[in-house]
Amino acid sequence: ECRVDVKTAYDMARKEIPKLLQAGNDVLLDATNAYPEKRIGMINIGKPFASEVICIWMDTPKELCLARHEERLARMIANKEDIHRYENQAKPIADIIVDYCDALRDHPPNLLEGFNQIIRIKPSEIQEL
């Protein structure tokens, strides 16, 4: 199993996105970009090589994010999985979740950031299969 820290993952994305786009590939960046400056930075890396940049915003309520985190943590503990990445953070994951949710509430994705389209999806609007 290979785990990469967030900074390393973003560094890899910054390097690989232009290469993939220049080679004619579509690219999907699956990341929690809660802050406008992060979103703009990633858009600016790919925009010169992309025909369009689409934001798919999973607008999940803070309470649901926190509940899912607690469920995931409980499942990991029950399965005796390594919870090292949750226990040894400078800031508890639950606090990071709250910060991200608050940032998205205060500064949601905006077309002025460079997106051609923003698709907002709320869990309450998704039908289960």
SULJOCOR-V593101 format. One line per field, one symbol per residue. ss: DSSP state (H for helix, E for strand, - for the rest). burial: 1 if it has 9 or more other C-alpha atoms within 8 Angstrom, else 0. A space follows every 10 residues. Layout:
BEGIN
ss->???
burial->???
END
This chain:
BEGIN
ss->-----HHHHH HHHHHHHHHH HH-------- -----HHHHH HHHHHHH--- ---EEEEE-- -HHHHHHHHH HHHHHHHH-- ---HHHH--- --HHHHHHHH HHHHHH---- HHH---EEEE E-HHH----
burial->0000000010 0011001101 1000000000 0001110111 0111111000 0011101000 0100110010 0010011000 0010000000 0100011101 1011001110 1011100100 110000000
END
